[in-house]
């Protein structure tokens, strides 16, 4: 059995399961829950938002929003890959920022659906 190395934050010993982080608008809470369940059953460690403000009708304060955004970036750091939850191709500003961050640090990125083409 492996153990969590406090210095590297990696499991030492047997190979750990892959880690995926789910990114997307919190209005899609039901999609997040279904994907979390399916990926967990498939053997993935799943990181996801802990607060679904849009879906729950909760508006975080500016300070809370900043802390939640920073926490989610740290989840991206921890993950092996990113899965964007984007029903109907929707990707909002916060999710675009998370995708850009993931690209900058070299994470593999997948999408639930093909992203909508943006025209300016």
C-alpha positions in Angstrom: 0.0 0.0 0.0 1.3 3.5 -0.9 1.3 6.6 1.3 1.2 10.3 0.6 4.6 11.8 0.6 4.3 15.1 2.5 7.2 16.6 0.5 6.1 15.8 -3.1 2.4 15.4 -2.4 2.5 12.3 -4.5 1.6 8.7 -3.6 4.7 6.6 -3.0 4.4 3.0 -3.7 1.9 1.5 -6.2 0.9 3.7 -9.2 -1.9 6.1 -8.3 -5.0 6.5 -10.4 -5.1 9.4 -12.8 -6.4 12.7 -11.5 -8.9 14.8 -13.6 -10.2 18.3 -12.7 -13.6 19.3 -14.0 -13.9 23.0 -15.1 -17.0 24.8 -16.3 -19.8 27.0 -15.3 -21.3 26.1 -11.9 -24.8 26.4 -13.5 -24.1 22.9 -14.9 -24.0 21.3 -11.4 -26.0 18.2 -12.5 -23.4 17.6 -15.3 -20.6 17.9 -12.8 -22.2 15.4 -10.5 -22.9 12.8 -13.3 -19.4 13.1 -14.7 -17.8 12.9 -11.2 -19.7 9.7 -10.5 -18.9 8.1 -13.9 -15.2 9.1 -13.8 -14.9 7.8 -10.2 -16.5 4.5 -11.2 -14.0 4.4 -14.1 -11.1 4.7 -11.6 -10.2 8.4 -11.8 -9.6 10.7 -8.9 -12.0 13.6 -9.6 -11.5 17.2 -8.5 -14.4 19.6 -9.0 -15.9 22.8 -7.7 -17.0 22.6 -4.1 -19.5 25.5 -4.5 -22.1 25.7 -7.2 -23.2 29.3 -6.9 -25.1 29.7 -10.1 -27.0 26.4 -9.7 -27.7 27.0 -6.0 -28.6 30.6 -6.3 -25.7 31.6 -4.0 -23.7 34.7 -4.8 -20.2 34.6 -3.2 -18.7 37.8 -2.0 -15.8 39.2 -4.1 -13.3 37.8 -1.5 -15.0 34.4 -1.7 -15.0 34.4 -5.5 -11.3 35.2 -5.5 -10.5 32.5 -3.0 -12.6 29.9 -5.0 -10.9 30.9 -8.2 -7.5 30.5 -6.7 -8.5 27.1 -5.1 -9.7 25.9 -8.5 -6.3 26.9 -10.1 -4.6 24.8 -7.5 -6.8 21.9 -8.4 -5.7 22.3 -12.0 -2.1 22.2 -10.7 -2.8 18.9 -9.0 -4.6 17.2 -11.9 -3.1 15.2 -14.7 -5.7 16.5 -17.1 -8.6 18.9 -17.4 -12.1 18.1 -18.6 -14.2 21.1 -19.5 -17.9 20.7 -18.7 -19.5 22.7 -21.5 -23.0 21.6 -22.5 -24.0 23.1 -25.9 -20.4 24.3 -26.3 -20.9 27.0 -23.6 -17.6 28.3 -22.1 -17.8 31.4 -19.9 -15.1 33.9 -19.0 -14.0 32.1 -15.8 -13.7 28.8 -17.6 -11.8 30.4 -20.5 -9.3 31.8 -17.9 -9.0 28.3 -16.4 -8.4 26.8 -19.8 -5.7 29.4 -20.6 -4.0 28.7 -17.3 -4.1 24.9 -17.9 -2.6 25.4 -21.4 0.2 27.6 -20.0 1.2 24.9 -17.5 1.0 22.1 -20.1 -2.1 20.2 -18.9 -4.0 18.0 -21.3 -7.5 19.4 -21.9 -10.6 17.6 -23.1 -14.1 18.9 -23.6 -17.5 17.4 -22.9 -18.7 18.9 -26.2 -16.9 20.6 -29.0 -16.5 24.3 -27.9 -18.7 26.8 -29.7 -16.8 28.9 -32.2 -16.4 32.5 -31.0 -16.8 35.3 -33.5 -15.9 38.8 -32.6 
